[in-house]
Amino acid sequence: MTLEIKGIDEATITKTIIEKAAEDWVKLSETDVVVVGAGPAGLTTAYYLAKAGLKTVVFERKLSFGGGIGGGGMLFHKVVVQPPADQIVKEIGCPVEKVEENLFAVDAAVLIAKLANSAVDAGAKIILGVTVDDVIFRNGDSPRIVGVVIQWTSVIMAGIHVDPLAIKAKAVVDCTGHDAEVLSIVSRKIPELNLFVQGEKSMWASEAEKLTVEKTGEVCPGLYAAGMAVAALHQTPRMGPIFGGMLLSGKKVAQIIIQKLR
């Protein structure tokens, strides 16, 4: 059997990519919610926001998603979750293996794929290779975050000066993990908010899972924190390769934003 492949002109390839990408960027210039970080908390947040009908974009500085899930536990390809987070895992169609009454094993790569697929299918847009370099704020009775300032990660890595672009949003969620990148920017650049990123404590898995979810929420008007960014802000413990708290934190912050914006 001979397969006939029709040639496509190189200029047509370039034109198509630029035109279609530009169409997306025009739509994204003003959105309901910007989620920063495509790790477990970020993808879960995006899934529930988009599922509720909110226009949601996820900016991820790397060229892949999944955050800390991909490394599993010390590069072993499994992670664990606990109730009630296992219900989220099952909801997105990811198989779980019950190990004991309150513990389930999950394949790391499958969890990443299912989370990302669920978020995209719900209507969220995930843009890779983009770093949130700053925020947009307004002063009123108190400073309010009204969007993010973005730059290509490759430009930042190259160390060259290129002016960034801005994306307006009704809500911004820091899901950047241990570094709490957005919160750190706000802490440094808007001192009147009295926001201090203290960094997480050493490991205490059960306490970390509980406190991460408890302290998830709005940090200041327009800015929210979920996942390990919460631990960095409130100096709560880290938990290692158990991801139930990350998923529950993402769902909780989505529910808070949905209620506020609706």
C-alpha positions as CSV (number, residue, x, y, z in Angstrom):
1,M,0.0,0.0,0.0
2,T,1.4,3.4,-1.0
3,L,0.6,6.3,1.1
4,E,0.3,9.6,-0.8
5,I,1.3,12.6,1.3
6,K,0.4,16.0,-0.1
7,G,3.1,18.6,0.4
8,I,2.3,21.7,2.5
9,D,4.1,24.9,2.0
10,E,6.3,26.1,4.8
11,A,4.8,29.6,4.7
12,T,1.4,28.1,5.2
13,I,2.5,26.2,8.3
14,T,4.0,29.4,9.8
15,K,0.9,31.5,8.9
16,T,-1.5,29.0,10.4
17,I,0.4,28.7,13.7
18,I,0.7,32.5,14.1
19,E,-2.9,33.3,13.1
20,K,-4.4,30.6,15.3
21,A,-2.2,31.4,18.3
22,A,-3.0,35.1,17.9
23,E,-6.7,34.3,17.9
24,D,-6.3,32.6,21.3
25,W,-4.2,35.4,22.7
26,V,-6.7,38.1,21.8
27,K,-9.4,36.1,23.7
28,L,-7.0,35.6,26.7
29,S,-6.1,39.3,27.0
30,E,-9.0,39.6,29.5
31,T,-10.3,36.6,31.3
32,D,-12.2,35.5,34.4
33,V,-9.4,33.7,36.2
34,V,-5.6,33.3,35.7
35,V,-4.2,30.2,37.4
36,V,-0.4,30.3,37.7
37,G,1.2,26.9,37.7
38,A,0.0,23.7,36.1
39,G,0.8,21.4,39.0
40,P,-1.7,19.3,40.9
41,A,-3.4,22.2,42.6
42,G,-3.4,24.4,39.5
43,L,-4.9,21.8,37.2
44,T,-7.5,20.9,39.7
45,T,-8.4,24.5,40.2
46,A,-8.7,25.0,36.5
47,Y,-10.8,22.0,36.1
48,Y,-13.4,23.1,38.6
49,L,-13.4,26.7,37.5
50,A,-13.9,25.8,33.8
51,K,-16.5,23.2,34.6
52,A,-18.5,26.0,36.3
53,G,-18.3,28.1,33.2
54,L,-15.6,30.6,34.1
55,K,-13.1,31.6,31.5
56,T,-9.9,30.2,32.8
57,V,-6.3,30.2,31.6
58,V,-3.4,28.4,33.2
59,F,0.1,29.8,32.7
60,E,3.0,27.3,33.3
61,R,6.6,28.5,33.0
62,K,7.8,25.0,32.0
63,L,7.0,23.2,28.7
64,S,5.2,20.5,30.6
65,F,2.5,20.2,33.2
66,G,2.1,18.1,36.4
67,G,4.4,20.0,38.7
68,G,5.7,17.7,41.5
69,I,3.6,14.8,40.4
70,G,6.0,13.8,37.7
71,G,8.8,13.0,40.0
72,G,6.7,10.6,42.0
73,G,8.3,9.7,45.3
74,M,12.1,10.1,44.7
75,L,11.6,9.3,41.0
76,F,9.5,6.1,41.7
77,H,6.5,6.5,39.4
78,K,3.8,6.3,42.0
79,V,2.2,8.8,44.3
80,V,-0.5,8.4,47.0
81,V,-3.8,10.1,47.8
82,Q,-6.1,9.8,50.8
83,P,-9.9,10.3,51.3
84,P,-11.8,12.4,50.3
85,A,-9.3,13.4,47.6
86,D,-9.6,9.9,46.0
87,Q,-13.1,11.0,44.9
88,I,-11.5,13.8,42.8
89,V,-9.1,11.3,41.3
90,K,-12.0,8.9,40.4
91,E,-14.0,11.8,39.0
92,I,-11.4,12.6,36.4
93,G,-11.2,9.0,35.4
94,C,-7.9,8.1,36.9
95,P,-7.5,4.6,38.3
96,V,-6.6,4.2,42.0
97,E,-5.4,1.2,43.9
98,K,-6.6,0.8,47.4
99,V,-3.6,0.1,49.7
100,E,-5.4,0.4,53.0
101,E,-8.5,2.0,54.4
102,N,-7.3,5.6,54.1
103,L,-4.7,5.3,51.4
104,F,-4.7,4.9,47.6
105,A,-1.8,4.5,45.2
106,V,-1.9,6.3,41.8
107,D,0.4,6.2,38.8
108,A,2.1,9.6,38.5
109,A,2.0,9.9,34.7
110,V,-1.6,8.8,34.5
111,L,-2.7,11.3,37.2
112,I,-0.9,14.1,35.3
113,A,-2.6,13.1,32.0
114,K,-6.0,12.8,33.5
115,L,-5.8,16.1,35.4
116,A,-4.6,18.0,32.3
117,N,-7.1,16.3,30.0
118,S,-10.0,17.0,32.4
119,A,-9.1,20.7,32.7
120,V,-8.8,21.1,29.0
121,D,-12.0,19.2,28.3
122,A,-13.8,21.4,30.8
123,G,-12.8,24.4,28.8
124,A,-9.6,25.7,30.5
125,K,-6.7,26.9,28.3
126,I,-3.2,25.8,29.3
127,I,-0.3,27.9,28.0
128,L,3.2,26.5,28.5
129,G,6.5,28.3,28.5
130,V,5.1,31.5,30.0
131,T,6.2,33.0,33.3
132,V,4.2,35.3,35.4
133,D,6.7,38.1,36.0
134,D,4.5,40.6,37.9
135,V,0.9,41.5,38.7
136,I,-1.4,44.3,37.8
137,F,-2.8,46.1,40.8
138,R,-5.1,49.0,41.5
139,N,-5.3,51.2,44.7
140,G,-8.6,51.9,46.3
141,D,-9.6,51.4,49.9
142,S,-6.9,48.7,49.6
143,P,-4.7,47.3,46.8
144,R,-6.5,44.9,44.5
145,I,-4.9,42.5,42.1
146,V,-6.6,42.7,38.7
147,G,-4.3,40.6,36.5
148,V,-0.8,39.4,35.7
149,V,2.2,40.5,33.7
150,I,3.7,37.7,31.6
151,Q,6.8,37.0,29.7
152,W,8.2,34.0,27.7
153,T,10.2,31.9,30.0
154,S,12.9,31.6,27.3
155,V,13.3,35.4,27.3
156,I,13.8,35.4,31.1
157,M,16.3,32.6,30.8
158,A,18.2,34.4,28.1
159,G,18.6,37.4,30.3
160,I,17.6,39.9,27.7
161,H,15.3,42.9,28.2
162,V,12.0,42.5,26.4
163,D,8.9,44.3,27.7
164,P,6.2,42.0,28.9
165,L,2.5,41.9,28.2
166,A,-0.5,42.1,30.6
167,I,-3.5,39.9,31.1
168,K,-6.5,41.3,32.9
169,A,-8.4,38.9,35.3
170,K,-11.1,39.0,37.9
171,A,-9.1,36.5,40.0
172,V,-5.5,35.3,40.1
173,V,-4.5,32.0,41.8
174,D,-0.9,31.3,42.9
175,C,-0.4,27.5,42.4
176,T,3.3,27.8,41.8
177,G,4.2,25.4,44.6
178,H,7.1,25.7,47.1
179,D,8.4,29.0,45.7
180,A,5.0,30.8,45.8
181,E,6.2,32.9,42.9
182,V,3.2,35.3,42.6
183,L,2.9,35.8,46.3
184,S,6.6,36.6,46.5
185,I,6.3,39.2,43.8
186,V,3.4,40.8,45.6
187,S,5.2,40.7,48.9
188,R,8.2,42.5,47.4
189,K,6.4,45.0,45.1
190,I,3.3,46.0,47.1
191,P,4.5,46.4,50.7
192,E,1.3,48.1,51.8
193,L,-0.3,44.6,51.7
194,N,2.0,43.5,54.6
195,L,2.3,40.1,52.9
196,F,5.3,38.0,54.0
197,V,6.2,34.7,52.3
198,Q,8.0,32.8,55.1
199,G,8.6,29.5,53.5
200,E,7.4,26.1,54.4
201,K,8.4,24.0,57.5
202,S,10.0,20.6,57.4
203,M,7.9,17.5,56.7
204,W,4.9,16.4,58.7
205,A,2.6,14.8,56.1
206,S,-0.7,14.5,57.9
207,E,-0.5,18.0,59.4
208,A,0.6,19.5,56.1
209,E,-2.3,18.0,54.3
210,K,-4.8,19.3,56.8
211,L,-3.3,22.8,57.0
212,T,-2.8,23.3,53.3
213,V,-6.5,22.8,52.7
214,E,-7.6,24.8,55.8
215,K,-5.6,27.9,54.8
216,T,-6.4,27.8,51.1
217,G,-8.2,30.9,50.0
218,E,-8.1,34.6,49.2
219,V,-4.9,36.4,50.3
220,C,-5.9,39.9,49.3
221,P,-8.6,41.2,47.0
222,G,-8.2,39.4,43.6
223,L,-5.4,37.2,44.7
224,Y,-5.7,33.6,46.0
225,A,-3.3,30.8,47.0
226,A,-3.6,27.1,46.7
227,G,-1.4,24.1,47.0
228,M,2.2,24.4,48.4
229,A,2.1,28.2,47.9
230,V,-0.2,28.1,50.9
231,A,2.4,26.3,52.9
232,A,5.1,28.9,51.8
233,L,2.8,31.8,52.8
234,H,1.7,30.4,56.2
235,Q,4.9,28.5,57.1
236,T,3.1,25.1,57.4
237,P,4.9,21.8,56.9
238,R,5.6,20.0,53.6
239,M,4.0,16.7,52.9
240,G,6.1,14.9,50.2
241,P,4.6,12.7,47.5
242,I,1.0,12.5,48.9
243,F,-1.2,14.7,46.8
244,G,-4.6,14.6,48.4
245,G,-4.2,18.0,50.0
246,M,-3.1,19.5,46.7
247,L,-6.2,18.3,44.9
248,L,-8.5,19.3,47.7
249,S,-6.9,22.7,47.9
250,G,-7.4,23.3,44.2
251,K,-11.0,22.3,44.5
252,K,-11.6,24.5,47.5
253,V,-10.1,27.6,45.9
254,A,-12.1,27.1,42.8
255,Q,-15.3,26.9,44.9
256,I,-14.4,30.1,46.7
257,I,-13.8,31.9,43.4
258,I,-16.9,30.6,41.8
259,Q,-19.0,31.8,44.7
260,K,-17.3,35.2,44.7
261,L,-17.6,35.8,40.9
262,R,-21.1,34.5,40.7
